[in-house]
Amino acid sequence: MKRFNTVLVWLRRDLRLHDHAALHYATQQAQRVIPVFIFDRNILHNLPPNDRRVGFIHASLQALQQTLSGLGSSMIVRHGDPVEQIPALAERWSADAVFCNHDDEPYAIQRDRQVAQQLQITGRTLFDFKDQVIFERDEVLTNQGKPFQVFTPYQRAWRRRLDLHPPEHLSVDVSALAKLPVETLPDLADLGFQDTPLPAGIIPGHEGAQTAWQDFQQRLDRYANLRNFPAKKGPSYLSVHLRFGTLSIRELVGRAWTTPGEGAQTWLNELIWREFYQQLLWHYPSLAEGHSFRAEFDHMEWPNPPGHFTAWCEARTGYPLVDAAMRQLLTSGYMHNRLRMVSAAFLVKDLQVDWRMGEAWFARHLLDFDLAANNGGWQWSASTGCDAQPWFRIFNPVTQSEKFDPDGQFIRRYLPELSHLDHRCIHAPWHCGGVKGYPPPLVDHAIARAATLARYKNVKTSN
Ligand SMILES: Cc1cc2nc3c(=O)[nH]c(=O)nc-3n(C[C@H](O)[C@H](O)[C@H](O)COP(=O)(O)OP(=O)(O)OC[C@H]3O[C@@H](n4cnc5c(N)ncnc54)[C@H](O)[C@@H]3O)c2cc1C
């Protein structure tokens, strides 16, 4: 005997039908399960009409709808404020309850609280589950019961807990999905968006996620050796699928955890970084309001010299590796991790621009934008964060280029105007007389470095 007659499952950043916590529990506990998705007007109205992430979500939902229609079911899709839409749909379908997966971003927490309150008025409950991480919130704490602020001990405690609680596959009983006539999704235009093509190689939905995941598994053992070289196919390129939940984190961690070798174990560490930053945002939600994790840096002054931020955004700094990275971001919506670190550090420590401006630029352009990871990455780079790069360590953008793109292969890919330079000149063209049409360096690294060290030292000694 099942506990509920009808339950809605509200999908958000978990756009799949397999290994899905809310769907797993709903299909176990209800006779009839109806998946719903709300294009959240409060989020969408802040985005430009050509935002590619909305296209990714839309295409992933279309793929989901096709699968559901093959099962004789359908997802209900609406555009509006979830605080009104979810209770209205629960009423319309006489649902006993609504199930969803946790979303621990501050806006989502507040929205879900309001939805739960509205549902309560009609005697319904919002049940929510952990799904997008292995361990969340207070599950991995120090021996003193405090959130970890250093990654290495967090990572060790996380792994110990995984040994005790291996990831489970949360199967979905599709026979419990409600039999419904298929609903047509609203067009992107109905939502106020243009049909903007996704970058080459990004395939949305379950199929795209599985293709990318299968491809990466062939390369997993080489991950540790290749991951730092942006010209090589080293990383997984799965971040967008993790962001929108077209892949299950349990499946990925399950594979990495049971695969011996440096490749899989190094990659598992990256997945743990993802959880480190998510638990951090849960414990310190003020991070989402622009506060530095290290409070003393909230008093830092940022020169923001005129023109610096724009030149960085437009890939015109004169430092080829940084400019190639920024072009990769603009053209593909992706940036290699090494380059995220180099370009972020360059903006903050060479160009002396407030890290929050860079954070916002990445948030606007990254297909995989995730508040916790992006904030964590920026605060790491700006040395204002938790377990961050020490403030006195400043990447040299030319040395980084020589080390991680030694032949200039990546630079040539994104800056064809430099492709004729040999591998000695391509990292610092001004040493070889410069290139017509490509800007000279915006700043002298040695001078900028000295100024930045002085500013950071000032904050450290006066606080
Ligand atoms: C300034 C800056 C901003 C960043 N912004 C984001 C962001 O908005 N969204 C995002 O997903 N990642 C962000 N990262 C982390 C990292 O760069 C990307 O996750 C990674 O490049 C995505 O590519 P991949 O899937 O091929 O990574 P892989 O190397 O294959 O890693 C696998 C997965 O682990 C997670 N991961 C890897 N590195 C990190 C990390 N340092 N912190 C948190 N999670 C990590 C991601 O989910 C990634 O998909 C940022 C890093 C920096 C330095």
The ligand as an ORCA input file, in Angstrom:
! r2SCAN-3c Opt
* xyz 0 1
  C      37.698     31.581    -10.907
  C      37.022     30.229    -11.032
  C      35.672     30.155    -11.303
  C      35.028     28.904    -11.398
  N      33.677     28.867    -11.674
  C      33.047     27.660    -11.724
  C      31.649     27.592    -11.975
  O      30.946     28.595    -12.077
  N      31.078     26.352    -12.093
  C      31.804     25.201    -11.951
  O      31.248     24.106    -12.072
  N      33.123     25.258    -11.676
  C      33.767     26.435    -11.575
  N      35.117     26.464    -11.340
  C      35.839     25.202    -11.063
  C      36.451     24.514    -12.289
  O      37.231     25.413    -13.018
  C      35.405     23.894    -13.211
  O      34.529     23.079    -12.450
  C      36.031     23.013    -14.277
  O      36.947     23.761    -15.052
  C      34.922     22.439    -15.163
  O      35.472     21.674    -16.184
  P      35.401     20.090    -16.211
  O      34.014     19.614    -15.979
  O      36.064     19.664    -17.479
  O      36.283     19.757    -14.943
  P      36.978     18.432    -14.398
  O      38.407     18.784    -14.172
  O      36.687     17.248    -15.216
  O      36.334     18.284    -12.943
  C      35.174     17.482    -12.725
  C      34.129     18.261    -11.980
  O      34.587     18.599    -10.681
  C      34.056     19.854    -10.297
  N      35.182     20.759    -10.068
  C      36.405     20.700    -10.638
  N      37.212     21.639    -10.132
  C      36.481     22.317     -9.235
  C      36.757     23.413     -8.376
  N      37.961     24.000     -8.307
  N      35.771     23.884     -7.598
  C      34.548     23.303     -7.610
  N      34.222     22.258     -8.402
  C      35.187     21.773     -9.200
  C      33.200     20.353    -11.441
  O      31.858     20.010    -11.155
  C      33.750     19.575    -12.621
  O      32.797     19.375    -13.640
  C      35.779     27.710    -11.224
  C      37.147     27.804    -10.951
  C      37.766     29.051    -10.851
  C      39.244     29.116    -10.559
*
